[in-house]
Amino acid sequence: MKSTIFSAIAIFATLAAALPTAAPAETTVGIPAPPQFQVLQVINSSAVVNINEDTPDTALGVSTIGVVSRTNNGHNSQALVKFDFPAGLGGHKCRLAFGSPSRFSGTGRIQVYTIGDANIASATFNQRPFRDQFKGSFRVTGWGEAEVVDVSGLTFDCPTQGAKAYEVVSVGDNNEVIWYAAWGGLRIDVL
Ligand SMILES: *[C@@H]1O[C@H](CO)[C@@H](O)[C@H](O)[C@H]1NC(C)=O
């Protein structure tokens, strides 16, 4: 009896002594992500305006949803998406990202361009800020993050405080990507 208690204590003491050496090994398991993948802040869109080829002179105005679609080589709907960059992002990289669609079908492929002016509220298909630089493309394949297809200009030096707008267009035919601006779609990750 006495020797059983003694050996139980001895085993416990051996285990306890082993613990400090086991602990440092565990700390090497969590490898920190490289700094370029750390998102410090998310900038959500401040306005989405859809423009539609079928109603080319109608200003559809600011919408709660973004609609990017193309059917039978036409009937394009494109989304103009505005962001208000806050002050204080000097020295940071900004990255365009797309996620959380509410509906998608077809190719699921979308391209993003900069546009010449952030004044988009009254834009129509025929009268809108000019399409400027290609920034990159995504393929929407599910309800989470879209796959990056062309990374080209998706990451850039964050601009100084102010508004910038982008255009999201469909790639290929019989395609539809729709998102609720309050939940997802095009956004800017600050790195
Ligand atoms: C941006 O939108 C996401 C998704 O709706 C939300 O979780 C997040 O709080 C928003 N961020 C800001 C800064 O509004």
The ligand as an SDF file (V2000), in Angstrom:
LIG
                    3D

 14 14  0  0  0  0  0  0  0  0999 V2000
  -17.3700   45.3970  -43.9480 C   0  0  0  0  0  0  0  0  0  0  0  0
  -18.3280   44.4370  -44.3110 O   0  0  0  0  0  0  0  0  0  0  0  0
  -18.2290   43.2290  -43.5830 C   0  0  0  0  0  0  0  0  0  0  0  0
  -19.2260   42.2560  -44.1790 C   0  0  0  0  0  0  0  0  0  0  0  0
  -20.5250   42.7710  -44.1060 O   0  0  0  0  0  0  0  0  0  0  0  0
  -18.4800   43.5120  -42.1150 C   0  0  0  0  0  0  0  0  0  0  0  0
  -18.3420   42.3300  -41.3720 O   0  0  0  0  0  0  0  0  0  0  0  0
  -17.4940   44.5410  -41.6210 C   0  0  0  0  0  0  0  0  0  0  0  0
  -17.7980   44.8940  -40.3080 O   0  0  0  0  0  0  0  0  0  0  0  0
  -17.5110   45.7760  -42.5000 C   0  0  0  0  0  0  0  0  0  0  0  0
  -16.4120   46.6420  -42.1080 N   0  0  0  0  0  0  0  0  0  0  0  0
  -16.5580   47.9450  -41.9390 C   0  0  0  0  0  0  0  0  0  0  0  0
  -15.3170   48.6850  -41.5670 C   0  0  0  0  0  0  0  0  0  0  0  0
  -17.6320   48.5080  -42.0950 O   0  0  0  0  0  0  0  0  0  0  0  0
  1  2  1  0
  1 10  1  0
  2  3  1  0
  3  4  1  0
  3  6  1  0
  4  5  1  0
  6  7  1  0
  6  8  1  0
  8  9  1  0
  8 10  1  0
 10 11  1  0
 11 12  1  0
 12 13  1  0
 12 14  2  0
M  END
$$$$
